[in-house]
Amino acid sequence: MLTYPASYLQVFVLVLTRVAAMVATMPILGGRNVPALLKIGLAGILSLILLPAQLQQPPPLPDQVPAFALAIGQELLVGVLLGFAAGLVFDSLQMAGQIVGVQIGLNVASSLDPVSSGNQVSYIDQLYSIIAALIFFTINGHHWLIMAMQESFTLVPLNSLLVSPALMEELLRMLGSLFVITMRIAMPVLATLLLADLAMLILARTVPQLQVFFLGIPVKVAAGFFTLMVSIPMTVLLMGDVFRGLLGDLTTLLRLM
């Protein structure tokens, strides 16, 4: 019968904690619609794959229960931060869909988001989520997340997390970039609808007898849909560029831990 030192079990628990936290919070695979059994199995398989590298040079492990519980909390925080940072990109895309849906007037009709959160979203949000998921898997974004997970054990060894002011500044920078990405995606539709509102305003001034309110709704919907369809190729390119920079952002975040 094979026996292993107790330190092996401790290392496995710490590795599993970090990997499971990242799997549970990462985009798409960490969504509510993904079965919990699949998440557990994926976290277990990835942990077993990453475990041998950690056993070659085991980190110093605490020998007291409170200290080991603190180490588990540190690994949980590392995984959550990585998953949260990766999910910010998808949050920005969903926010852009919400803004566009509100401006066009389609947020009254909503459905469940099949990709990420499982919340009630409009059909524009759903369209952006599906496009983002297709691009993410097409450019092997899930491979980059696994690479970032592996790299995290090199840049942030087990039981060595240090929350620094630079780390908080980087998180704030990533949050700020979320709004920039959102506006870049939603701007074509917003600009078109603004021009449509100006045209309706001029029309209302020149032809007071015209019911501009009833005329403006279908005009805005048509203009919004047309701009949305025309801008999809540009949106796809922008999403691809954002996803390609995801691994670099995660690496930068890890270097500051």
C-alpha positions in Angstrom: 0.0 0.0 0.0 1.4 3.4 -1.0 1.8 6.0 1.7 2.6 9.7 1.3 4.0 12.2 3.7 1.4 14.5 5.3 3.1 17.5 3.5 2.0 16.1 0.2 -1.7 16.2 1.3 -1.2 19.8 2.5 0.3 20.9 -0.8 -2.5 19.2 -2.7 -5.1 21.0 -0.6 -3.5 24.4 -1.2 -3.2 23.8 -4.9 -6.8 22.6 -5.1 -8.0 25.6 -3.2 -6.3 28.1 -5.6 -7.4 26.2 -8.7 -11.0 25.6 -7.5 -11.4 29.3 -6.6 -10.2 30.4 -10.0 -12.4 27.8 -11.8 -15.4 28.9 -9.8 -14.9 32.6 -10.7 -13.5 32.5 -14.2 -15.7 33.5 -17.1 -17.9 31.0 -19.0 -16.7 27.9 -17.1 -17.5 29.5 -13.8 -21.0 30.5 -14.8 -24.1 29.4 -12.9 -25.3 27.4 -15.8 -22.2 25.1 -15.7 -22.9 22.0 -13.5 -21.1 22.1 -10.2 -19.9 18.5 -10.8 -18.1 19.6 -14.0 -16.4 22.5 -12.1 -15.3 20.1 -9.3 -14.0 17.6 -11.8 -12.1 20.3 -13.8 -10.6 21.7 -10.7 -9.5 18.3 -9.5 -7.9 17.3 -12.8 -6.1 20.6 -13.1 -4.9 20.3 -9.5 -3.5 16.8 -10.1 -1.7 18.1 -13.3 -0.1 21.0 -11.5 0.7 19.1 -8.3 4.0 17.4 -9.3 5.7 20.7 -10.0 4.8 21.9 -6.5 6.0 18.6 -4.9 9.5 18.9 -6.5 10.3 21.9 -4.3 7.6 22.0 -1.6 7.1 25.4 0.0 7.5 25.9 3.7 4.2 24.7 5.2 2.7 25.7 8.6 2.5 23.0 11.2 -0.3 24.5 13.1 -4.0 24.4 12.2 -4.7 28.1 12.4 -1.7 28.9 10.3 -2.7 26.3 7.7 -6.2 27.7 7.6 -4.7 31.1 6.9 -2.6 29.6 4.1 -5.9 28.2 2.6 -7.4 31.6 2.8 -4.5 33.1 0.9 -4.8 30.5 -1.9 -8.5 31.2 -2.0 -7.8 34.9 -2.4 -5.3 34.3 -5.2 -7.7 32.2 -7.2 -10.6 34.6 -6.7 -8.5 37.6 -7.8 -7.4 35.8 -11.0 -10.9 34.7 -11.8 -12.3 38.1 -11.0 -9.7 39.9 -13.2 -10.5 37.5 -16.1 -14.2 38.0 -15.7 -13.9 41.8 -15.9 -13.5 41.6 -19.7 -16.9 39.7 -20.0 -18.5 42.1 -17.5 -17.5 45.0 -19.8 -19.0 43.3 -22.8 -22.2 42.6 -20.9 -22.4 46.2 -19.7 -22.0 47.4 -23.3 -24.9 45.2 -24.3 -27.0 46.6 -21.4 -26.3 50.2 -22.5 -27.1 49.5 -26.1 -30.3 47.6 -25.1 -31.5 50.5 -23.0 -30.8 53.1 -25.7 -32.6 51.1 -28.4 -35.4 50.2 -26.0 -35.1 46.4 -26.0 -34.4 45.8 -22.3 -38.1 45.3 -21.6 -37.8 41.8 -23.2 -35.2 39.8 -21.3 -34.0 36.2 -21.0 -31.5 34.1 -19.1 -27.8 34.7 -20.0 -26.6 31.3 -21.3 -22.9 32.1 -21.1 -21.9 33.8 -17.8 -24.0 35.0 -15.0 -27.3 33.2 -15.5 -29.1 36.5 -14.6 -31.9 38.2 -16.5 -30.4 40.0 -19.5 -31.7 41.6 -22.7 -31.3 40.0 -26.1 -28.5 42.5 -26.9 -26.6 41.4 -23.8 -27.2 37.8 -24.9 -25.9 38.5 -28.4 -22.7 40.1 -27.1 -22.2 37.3 -24.6 -22.5 34.6 -27.2 -20.1 36.5 -29.6 -17.6 37.0 -26.8 -17.7 33.3 -25.9 -17.2 32.2 -29.5 -14.2 34.5 -29.9 -12.8 33.5 -26.6 -12.8 29.8 -27.5 -11.7 30.5 -31.1 -8.5 32.2 -30.1 -7.9 29.6 -27.3 -8.6 32.0 -24.5 -9.3 29.1 -22.1 -5.7 27.9 -22.8 -4.4 31.3 -21.7 -6.4 31.1 -18.4 -4.8 27.7 -17.8 -1.4 29.1 -18.6 -2.0 32.0 -16.2 -3.1 29.4 -13.5 0.2 27.5 -14.0 2.2 30.7 -14.0 0.6 31.8 -10.8 2.4 29.1 -8.9 5.7 30.4 -10.2 5.1 34.1 -9.6 3.1 33.6 -6.4 4.3 30.4 -4.6 2.1 28.6 -2.2 1.5 30.4 1.1 3.3 33.6 0.0 0.6 36.1 -1.0 1.3 39.7 -0.1 -1.5 42.3 -0.7 0.4 45.4 -1.6 -0.8 49.0 -2.6 0.5 48.3 -6.1 -1.8 45.3 -6.4 -4.8 47.4 -5.4 -3.8 50.1 -7.9 -3.6 47.5 -10.7 -7.1 46.2 -9.8 -8.4 49.8 -10.0 -6.7 50.3 -13.3 -8.4 47.1 -14.6 -11.7 48.3 -13.4 -11.2 51.6 -15.2 -10.3 49.8 -18.4 -13.7 48.0 -18.1 -15.6 51.3 -18.6 -13.3 52.2 -21.5 -13.9 48.9 -23.3 -17.7 49.3 -22.6 -17.8 52.7 -24.2 -15.7 51.7 -27.2 -18.1 48.9 -28.0 -21.3 50.8 -27.3 -20.2 54.1 -28.9 -21.3 53.5 -32.5 -24.8 52.8 -31.5 -24.9 55.6 -29.0 -23.6 58.1 -31.5 -26.2 57.0 -34.1 -29.0 57.2 -31.6 -27.9 60.7 -30.6 -28.0 61.8 -34.2 -31.4 60.3 -34.5 -32.6 62.2 -31.5 -31.2 65.4 -33.0 -33.0 64.7 -36.3 -36.3 64.1 -34.5 -35.7 67.4 -32.5 -35.2 69.4 -35.7 -38.2 67.7 -37.3 -40.4 68.5 -34.4 -39.3 72.2 -34.6 -40.0 72.4 -38.3 -43.2 70.3 -38.5 -45.0 70.8 -35.1 -48.1 68.9 -36.3 -46.0 65.7 -36.7 -46.2 63.2 -33.8 -42.5 62.9 -33.3 -42.8 60.8 -30.2 -44.5 57.9 -32.0 -42.3 58.3 -35.1 -39.1 58.5 -33.1 -39.4 55.1 -31.4 -39.4 52.9 -34.6 -36.8 55.2 -36.2 -34.5 54.8 -33.2 -35.0 51.0 -33.1 -34.3 50.7 -36.9 -31.2 53.0 -36.7 -29.9 51.2 -33.6 -30.3 47.7 -35.2 -28.7 48.8 -38.4 -25.7 50.3 -36.6 -25.5 47.3 -34.4 -25.3 44.9 -37.3 -22.8 47.2 -39.2 -20.5 47.5 -36.2 -20.4 43.8 -35.3 -17.2 43.2 -37.4 -15.5 46.1 -35.5 -16.8 44.7 -32.2 -15.4 41.3 -33.0 -11.9 42.7 -33.7 -12.0 44.8 -30.5 -13.1 41.8 -28.4 -10.3 39.7 -29.9 -7.7 42.4 -29.1 -9.0 42.6 -25.5 -8.9 38.8 -25.0 -5.3 38.7 -26.4 -4.2 41.2 -23.8 -5.9 39.2 -21.0 -2.9 36.9 -20.3 -0.5 39.9 -20.0 -3.0 41.6 -17.6 -3.1 38.5 -15.4 0.7 38.1 -15.5 1.1 41.8 -14.4 -1.4 41.2 -11.6 0.5 38.1 -10.4 3.8 40.0 -10.3 2.3 42.4 -7.9 1.1 39.8 -5.4 
